[in-house]
Amino acid sequence: MSTPAYQQIKQHILDNIRSGLWSQGDQVPSENELARSFGVARMTVNRAVRELADDEVLVRVKGTGTFVAEPKITSTLVEIRSIADEILARGNVHHSQVLTLEPVLAVGELASRFEVEEGERLARSRLVHFEDGAPIQLEARWVSPELAEAYLAQDFEQLTPNEFLVREAPLARVEYTIEARQPDAEVAQVLRMAPTEAALLLVRRTWSGDRVASLACLWHPGSRYRFAGHF
């Protein structure tokens, strides 16, 4: 059975992107040009382009044309990994910048989330993680009082909080939520986001044994990041 024409056009576009002939931001030939090249109706080309736009391979700009989209970084939810390992696995360079590393008190909702008494001391960290020099994650994390002293003594520009916690508080259970959120001005500035760009926020709580070990709020620029997974 022959391959449908619209599939051939999709494959042609994908091949040109993967080979580097067309790069991020490049304008692809118009639907009329592709229709003439393949000897098909414009409707056939439109289906191919529409499906690639739905898959976020292309971006269609009304009145201007169709362009190669910026590739999104994909993170798996099946396995909790250090973001440094994820970046290295993609063949890129990771570094981090520590914004805050300090003791705080568990009060209100924070005490409830850690299942501790009001006034217990926690550790708090805020880091920016970079991939090839571009900020890809703002990590705000609170850590169990049982780990607080050791946590505050770490150099998190040399290892990640995740690496420390995996070593000191082996994971027993995890819960998380993901949602699109409009970031505040500080988050948008740190992640170099456009004013109208949404962020992807992953909130994750982990247990070691029967105690809560960590609560993390992980902010990502929505245009450059996505989560994926399978079981």
C-alpha atoms as a printed R data frame, in Angstrom:
    type eleno elety resid chain resno      x      y      z
1   ATOM     1    CA   MET     A     1  0.000  0.000  0.000
2   ATOM     2    CA   SER     A     2  1.434  3.393 -1.015
3   ATOM     3    CA   THR     A     3  2.024  6.084  1.614
4   ATOM     4    CA   PRO     A     4 -0.661  8.800  1.602
5   ATOM     5    CA   ALA     A     5  0.495 12.060  0.041
6   ATOM     6    CA   TYR     A     6  0.032 14.103  3.215
7   ATOM     7    CA   GLN     A     7  2.264 11.626  5.090
8   ATOM     8    CA   GLN     A     8  4.939 11.976  2.421
9   ATOM     9    CA   ILE     A     9  4.831 15.752  2.842
10  ATOM    10    CA   LYS     A    10  5.078 15.444  6.632
11  ATOM    11    CA   GLN     A    11  8.074 13.139  6.274
12  ATOM    12    CA   HIS     A    12  9.702 15.547  3.800
13  ATOM    13    CA   ILE     A    13  9.374 18.407  6.287
14  ATOM    14    CA   LEU     A    14 10.628 16.300  9.200
15  ATOM    15    CA   ASP     A    15 13.600 15.037  7.174
16  ATOM    16    CA   ASN     A    16 14.628 18.601  6.302
17  ATOM    17    CA   ILE     A    17 14.437 19.647  9.962
18  ATOM    18    CA   ARG     A    18 16.323 16.604 11.276
19  ATOM    19    CA   SER     A    19 19.051 16.978  8.661
20  ATOM    20    CA   GLY     A    20 19.595 20.598  9.655
21  ATOM    21    CA   LEU     A    21 18.508 21.965  6.288
22  ATOM    22    CA   TRP     A    22 15.738 23.856  8.096
23  ATOM    23    CA   SER     A    23 16.557 25.170 11.570
24  ATOM    24    CA   GLN     A    24 14.550 26.650 14.405
25  ATOM    25    CA   GLY     A    25 12.859 29.850 13.208
26  ATOM    26    CA   ASP     A    26 13.309 29.118  9.494
27  ATOM    27    CA   GLN     A    27 10.268 29.694  7.304
28  ATOM    28    CA   VAL     A    28  9.162 26.590  5.427
29  ATOM    29    CA   PRO     A    29  7.802 26.735  1.858
30  ATOM    30    CA   SER     A    30  4.237 27.922  1.549
31  ATOM    31    CA   GLU     A    31  1.371 25.485  1.145
32  ATOM    32    CA   ASN     A    32  1.037 26.548 -2.511
33  ATOM    33    CA   GLU     A    33  4.746 25.870 -3.123
34  ATOM    34    CA   LEU     A    34  4.567 22.439 -1.474
35  ATOM    35    CA   ALA     A    35  1.393 21.606 -3.395
36  ATOM    36    CA   ARG     A    36  3.143 22.389 -6.687
37  ATOM    37    CA   SER     A    37  6.273 20.423 -5.687
38  ATOM    38    CA   PHE     A    38  4.298 17.311 -4.781
39  ATOM    39    CA   GLY     A    39  1.611 17.702 -7.437
40  ATOM    40    CA   VAL     A    40 -1.220 17.577 -4.913
41  ATOM    41    CA   ALA     A    41 -4.102 19.767 -3.816
42  ATOM    42    CA   ARG     A    42 -3.389 22.485 -1.282
43  ATOM    43    CA   MET     A    43 -5.849 20.777  1.088
44  ATOM    44    CA   THR     A    44 -3.490 17.791  1.246
45  ATOM    45    CA   VAL     A    45 -0.572 20.038  2.183
46  ATOM    46    CA   ASN     A    46 -2.712 21.857  4.710
47  ATOM    47    CA   ARG     A    47 -3.408 18.592  6.542
48  ATOM    48    CA   ALA     A    48  0.294 17.776  6.754
49  ATOM    49    CA   VAL     A    49  1.218 21.244  8.011
50  ATOM    50    CA   ARG     A    50 -1.703 21.360 10.442
51  ATOM    51    CA   GLU     A    51 -0.740 18.022 12.022
52  ATOM    52    CA   LEU     A    52  2.900 19.095 12.402
53  ATOM    53    CA   ALA     A    53  1.731 22.330 14.012
54  ATOM    54    CA   ASP     A    54 -0.454 20.307 16.400
55  ATOM    55    CA   ASP     A    55  2.660 18.279 17.267
56  ATOM    56    CA   GLU     A    56  4.545 21.567 17.900
57  ATOM    57    CA   VAL     A    57  7.056 20.839 15.149
58  ATOM    58    CA   LEU     A    58  5.896 23.888 13.184
59  ATOM    59    CA   VAL     A    59  4.431 27.242 14.173
60  ATOM    60    CA   ARG     A    60  1.868 28.909 11.915
61  ATOM    61    CA   VAL     A    61  1.749 32.722 12.026
62  ATOM    62    CA   LYS     A    62 -1.365 34.177 10.442
63  ATOM    63    CA   GLY     A    63 -0.550 36.464  7.535
64  ATOM    64    CA   THR     A    64  3.168 35.679  7.714
65  ATOM    65    CA   GLY     A    65  3.834 31.983  7.120
66  ATOM    66    CA   THR     A    66  4.868 28.729  8.754
67  ATOM    67    CA   PHE     A    67  8.108 28.348 10.703
68  ATOM    68    CA   VAL     A    68 10.171 25.614 12.361
69  ATOM    69    CA   ALA     A    69  9.261 25.622 16.049
70  ATOM    70    CA   GLU     A    70 11.695 25.793 18.927
71  ATOM    71    CA   PRO     A    71 12.261 22.226 20.149
72  ATOM    72    CA   LYS     A    72 10.925 21.530 23.622
73  ATOM    73    CA   ILE     A    73 13.026 19.813 26.238
74  ATOM    74    CA   THR     A    74 11.314 16.684 27.498
75  ATOM    75    CA   SER     A    75 11.533 15.468 31.090
76  ATOM    76    CA   THR     A    76 10.297 12.068 32.232
77  ATOM    77    CA   LEU     A    77  7.984 11.705 35.212
78  ATOM    78    CA   VAL     A    78  8.470  7.974 35.562
79  ATOM    79    CA   GLU     A    79 11.853  8.285 37.233
80  ATOM    80    CA   ILE     A    80 12.972 11.056 39.571
81  ATOM    81    CA   ARG     A    81 16.382 12.008 38.269
82  ATOM    82    CA   SER     A    82 18.787 14.801 38.952
83  ATOM    83    CA   ILE     A    83 18.205 17.547 36.411
84  ATOM    84    CA   ALA     A    84 21.971 17.539 35.873
85  ATOM    85    CA   ASP     A    85 21.751 13.910 34.726
86  ATOM    86    CA   GLU     A    86 18.832 14.721 32.407
87  ATOM    87    CA   ILE     A    87 20.776 17.542 30.785
88  ATOM    88    CA   LEU     A    88 23.936 15.460 30.440
89  ATOM    89    CA   ALA     A    89 21.878 12.635 28.882
90  ATOM    90    CA   ARG     A    90 20.827 15.086 26.170
91  ATOM    91    CA   GLY     A    91 24.488 15.814 25.489
92  ATOM    92    CA   ASN     A    92 24.321 19.307 26.960
93  ATOM    93    CA   VAL     A    93 26.096 21.152 29.769
94  ATOM    94    CA   HIS     A    94 24.502 21.764 33.171
95  ATOM    95    CA   HIS     A    95 25.384 24.319 35.774
96  ATOM    96    CA   SER     A    96 23.446 25.822 38.656
97  ATOM    97    CA   GLN     A    97 23.345 29.045 40.622
98  ATOM    98    CA   VAL     A    98 22.311 29.132 44.283
99  ATOM    99    CA   LEU     A    99 19.972 32.028 45.074
100 ATOM   100    CA   THR     A   100 19.042 31.076 48.653
101 ATOM   101    CA   LEU     A   101 20.202 28.492 51.190
102 ATOM   102    CA   GLU     A   102 18.871 29.140 54.682
103 ATOM   103    CA   PRO     A   103 17.019 27.762 57.728
104 ATOM   104    CA   VAL     A   104 13.287 28.521 57.958
105 ATOM   105    CA   LEU     A   105 10.483 27.648 60.370
106 ATOM   106    CA   ALA     A   106  7.642 25.305 59.500
107 ATOM   107    CA   VAL     A   107  4.461 27.313 59.972
108 ATOM   108    CA   GLY     A   108  0.932 27.019 58.602
109 ATOM   109    CA   GLU     A   109  0.618 24.967 55.432
110 ATOM   110    CA   LEU     A   110  4.349 24.217 55.401
111 ATOM   111    CA   ALA     A   111  4.134 22.469 58.776
112 ATOM   112    CA   SER     A   112  1.107 20.553 57.554
113 ATOM   113    CA   ARG     A   113  2.845 19.422 54.362
114 ATOM   114    CA   PHE     A   114  5.815 18.160 56.378
115 ATOM   115    CA   GLU     A   115  3.573 16.606 59.037
116 ATOM   116    CA   VAL     A   116  5.565 18.317 61.815
117 ATOM   117    CA   GLU     A   117  4.761 20.657 64.690
118 ATOM   118    CA   GLU     A   118  4.606 24.411 64.119
119 ATOM   119    CA   GLY     A   119  7.993 26.001 64.671
120 ATOM   120    CA   GLU     A   120 10.111 23.016 63.560
121 ATOM   121    CA   ARG     A   121 13.171 24.168 61.657
122 ATOM   122    CA   LEU     A   122 13.444 23.267 57.976
123 ATOM   123    CA   ALA     A   123 16.038 24.037 55.346
124 ATOM   124    CA   ARG     A   124 15.122 26.051 52.249
125 ATOM   125    CA   SER     A   125 17.015 26.355 48.978
126 ATOM   126    CA   ARG     A   126 16.380 28.203 45.737
127 ATOM   127    CA   LEU     A   127 18.484 27.392 42.687
128 ATOM   128    CA   VAL     A   128 18.468 28.138 38.995
129 ATOM   129    CA   HIS     A   129 19.469 25.259 36.715
130 ATOM   130    CA   PHE     A   130 20.953 26.081 33.307
131 ATOM   131    CA   GLU     A   131 21.220 23.994 30.160
132 ATOM   132    CA   ASP     A   132 23.942 25.186 27.780
133 ATOM   133    CA   GLY     A   133 23.760 28.571 29.484
134 ATOM   134    CA   ALA     A   134 19.974 28.981 29.259
135 ATOM   135    CA   PRO     A   135 17.895 28.897 32.490
136 ATOM   136    CA   ILE     A   136 15.594 25.880 32.316
137 ATOM   137    CA   GLN     A   137 14.391 25.386 35.897
138 ATOM   138    CA   LEU     A   138 13.905 27.472 39.033
139 ATOM   139    CA   GLU     A   139 13.932 25.064 41.965
140 ATOM   140    CA   ALA     A   140 12.494 26.102 45.322
141 ATOM   141    CA   ARG     A   141 12.829 23.339 47.895
142 ATOM   142    CA   TRP     A   142 12.139 22.772 51.600
143 ATOM   143    CA   VAL     A   143 13.797 19.876 53.402
144 ATOM   144    CA   SER     A   144 13.008 17.811 56.520
145 ATOM   145    CA   PRO     A   145 14.317 19.016 59.901
146 ATOM   146    CA   GLU     A   146 16.111 15.685 60.249
147 ATOM   147    CA   LEU     A   147 18.220 16.588 57.211
148 ATOM   148    CA   ALA     A   148 18.377 20.347 57.700
149 ATOM   149    CA   GLU     A   149 21.841 20.689 59.226
150 ATOM   150    CA   ALA     A   150 23.523 18.520 56.604
151 ATOM   151    CA   TYR     A   151 21.515 20.095 53.797
152 ATOM   152    CA   LEU     A   152 22.579 23.632 54.675
153 ATOM   153    CA   ALA     A   153 26.242 22.589 54.613
154 ATOM   154    CA   GLN     A   154 26.152 21.426 50.965
155 ATOM   155    CA   ASP     A   155 27.606 23.165 47.923
156 ATOM   156    CA   PHE     A   156 24.709 22.945 45.502
157 ATOM   157    CA   GLU     A   157 26.739 24.353 42.658
158 ATOM   158    CA   GLN     A   158 28.738 21.101 42.761
159 ATOM   159    CA   LEU     A   159 25.891 18.622 43.339
160 ATOM   160    CA   THR     A   160 22.140 18.988 43.021
161 ATOM   161    CA   PRO     A   161 19.679 18.840 45.932
162 ATOM   162    CA   ASN     A   162 18.195 15.753 44.268
163 ATOM   163    CA   GLU     A   163 21.576 13.984 44.352
164 ATOM   164    CA   PHE     A   164 22.012 14.818 48.029
165 ATOM   165    CA   LEU     A   165 18.521 13.607 48.947
166 ATOM   166    CA   VAL     A   166 18.816 10.350 47.012
167 ATOM   167    CA   ARG     A   167 21.970  9.605 48.986
168 ATOM   168    CA   GLU     A   168 20.801 10.757 52.427
169 ATOM   169    CA   ALA     A   169 17.057  9.990 52.315
170 ATOM   170    CA   PRO     A   170 16.282  7.148 49.876
171 ATOM   171    CA   LEU     A   171 12.924  7.620 48.192
172 ATOM   172    CA   ALA     A   172  9.983  5.619 49.527
173 ATOM   173    CA   ARG     A   173  6.998  7.505 48.109
174 ATOM   174    CA   VAL     A   174  6.242 10.536 45.950
175 ATOM   175    CA   GLU     A   175  3.253 12.696 45.064
176 ATOM   176    CA   TYR     A   176  3.200 15.471 42.494
177 ATOM   177    CA   THR     A   177  1.019 17.872 40.569
178 ATOM   178    CA   ILE     A   178  1.717 19.722 37.326
179 ATOM   179    CA   GLU     A   179 -0.064 22.803 36.120
180 ATOM   180    CA   ALA     A   180  0.384 25.740 33.780
181 ATOM   181    CA   ARG     A   181  0.771 28.910 35.830
182 ATOM   182    CA   GLN     A   182  1.447 32.555 35.124
183 ATOM   183    CA   PRO     A   183  4.745 33.173 36.938
184 ATOM   184    CA   ASP     A   184  5.376 36.209 39.096
185 ATOM   185    CA   ALA     A   185  7.847 38.831 37.911
186 ATOM   186    CA   GLU     A   186 10.820 37.263 39.697
187 ATOM   187    CA   VAL     A   187 10.288 33.783 38.242
188 ATOM   188    CA   ALA     A   188  9.785 35.244 34.756
189 ATOM   189    CA   GLN     A   189 12.959 37.298 35.054
190 ATOM   190    CA   VAL     A   190 15.095 34.433 36.370
191 ATOM   191    CA   LEU     A   191 13.900 32.076 33.599
192 ATOM   192    CA   ARG     A   192 14.132 34.800 30.916
193 ATOM   193    CA   MET     A   193 10.502 34.332 29.943
194 ATOM   194    CA   ALA     A   194  8.405 36.555 27.717
195 ATOM   195    CA   PRO     A   195  5.844 38.702 29.586
196 ATOM   196    CA   THR     A   196  2.857 36.653 28.385
197 ATOM   197    CA   GLU     A   197  4.515 33.226 28.567
198 ATOM   198    CA   ALA     A   198  3.069 30.596 30.888
199 ATOM   199    CA   ALA     A   199  5.252 28.455 33.130
200 ATOM   200    CA   LEU     A   200  4.975 24.765 33.913
201 ATOM   201    CA   LEU     A   201  5.006 24.222 37.666
202 ATOM   202    CA   LEU     A   202  5.770 20.807 39.123
203 ATOM   203    CA   VAL     A   203  5.079 20.551 42.867
204 ATOM   204    CA   ARG     A   204  6.552 17.359 44.296
205 ATOM   205    CA   ARG     A   205  6.560 15.961 47.837
206 ATOM   206    CA   THR     A   206  8.736 12.960 48.672
207 ATOM   207    CA   TRP     A   207  8.930 10.586 51.614
208 ATOM   208    CA   SER     A   208 11.864  8.628 52.976
209 ATOM   209    CA   GLY     A   209 10.614  5.807 55.143
210 ATOM   210    CA   ASP     A   210  7.519  7.204 56.873
211 ATOM   211    CA   ARG     A   211  8.655 10.853 57.024
212 ATOM   212    CA   VAL     A   212  8.352 13.675 54.524
213 ATOM   213    CA   ALA     A   213 11.841 14.400 53.251
214 ATOM   214    CA   SER     A   214 11.311 17.199 50.762
215 ATOM   215    CA   LEU     A   215  8.817 19.560 49.161
216 ATOM   216    CA   ALA     A   216  9.896 21.055 45.835
217 ATOM   217    CA   CYS     A   217  8.322 23.651 43.548
218 ATOM   218    CA   LEU     A   218  9.977 23.396 40.139
219 ATOM   219    CA   TRP     A   219  9.247 26.171 37.639
220 ATOM   220    CA   HIS     A   220  9.977 25.754 33.910
221 ATOM   221    CA   PRO     A   221  9.513 28.064 30.905
222 ATOM   222    CA   GLY     A   222  6.468 26.682 29.087
223 ATOM   223    CA   SER     A   223  7.811 27.412 25.611
224 ATOM   224    CA   ARG     A   224 11.014 25.431 26.169
225 ATOM   225    CA   TYR     A   225 10.008 22.526 28.390
226 ATOM   226    CA   ARG     A   226  7.543 19.666 28.569
227 ATOM   227    CA   PHE     A   227  6.986 16.558 30.675
228 ATOM   228    CA   ALA     A   228  6.440 13.067 29.312
229 ATOM   229    CA   GLY     A   229  6.386  9.524 30.607
230 ATOM   230    CA   HIS     A   230  5.124  6.005 30.130
231 ATOM   231    CA   PHE     A   231  4.530  2.951 32.293
